[in-house]
Amino acid sequence: MTLPANAQHALDAFSAAEGWENRARLLMQWGAQALPELPEALRDEAHRVAGCETAVWLNVEVHDERLRLQAASDARLIRGLLAVLIARVNGLDREALKGIDIHAWFDQLGLARQLSPSRTNGMNAVWQRILTASR
């Protein structure tokens, strides 16, 4: 399966980062640089993702059958996780979205084993919201 360009860029960057400290630093950089700013108007309860320990807001739209995602969080590591998740799925159509395994994606990036249960649960909640909203 060919990865979208942004996902391949993420995979290349995280594959080159050795050790959890370097990946965590890179994750925070991705959250600061690769995650577009979510407009304040979308930081409301309707866009807040339930099941996340820290505040996470997610906007899911489908334009021309393609997924368009925006997200935000107050937590730096979570912003990074959102950025690499969005890099993997943004722009996909609904059919391609069905074939995505986010746990495998985080594992490919070398992040899965270092995620706390609460962060994993939060990313699962984000993923479920994406799947539900994209139907």
C-alpha positions, 0 to 999 in steps of 0.5 A: 500500500502506498502511503500519502506523501505526508504519511511517508514524510512522517514515517521517514522522520520517525524511522530516523529518530533513534530512541524514545526521547528523540521520537518524543521531541520529534512528536512535539515538533510535529504537533507544533509545526505540522498540525494546522491551528484549529479556529477558536470557533471549533473549540467547543463542546460539539467538537470536543472528543469524549474519552480523552484525558486532556482536551482534544477537539476534532473537526471532520469534514468530507469534501469531494469524497475526501476526508478533511481533518482539523484537530487541537489539544492543549497537551504537546504530545497529544498534538503530535499524535494528532498530527501524525494521525492526520498525516496518515488519513487526511485526504483519504476517501471513505473506502481507504479509511476502512483499511487503516489500522491506527495501532499499526501506524503508531507502531510503524512510527515507533510510538506504540510501545511508549504510549500510556494506556490513557493516551492510547484510549484517547487516540482510540476515541479520536479514531472512533470519532473520525470513523463515525463522522466520515460515514 
